[in-house]
Amino acid sequence: MAVRVARPGTDRNPSEGTRIGTVRRPPRGVPKAEFAMRNWYDVWFPKRAPSLETMKRAQAIESPAQWAAFKKKYRAEMSTPDASHAIELLATSSHHAGF
């Protein structure tokens, strides 16, 4: 299963499927009906949000190298059993209609 980390609000990859919002809080000032249209996310899944420590580091991102470090840290967090089981469930359900 391929999982790609994307910044909320960035242009979508043409082959990108459902964008799952793994943010702790929804964006301020954006109506729920516009989350997908503005490339934030299609579905909100805050339980897969980065840890508070990782998010504090993310607030200071100013360079591609810092973004790469954030992605590496977040991927490490998502490799824990609890997180990987949730991701596996989401990936499996995306391949089966009526799941």
Helices and strands as residue ranges (DSSP letters): E 20-21, G 32-34, E 43-44, G 46-48, H 52-58, H 64-78, H 81-94
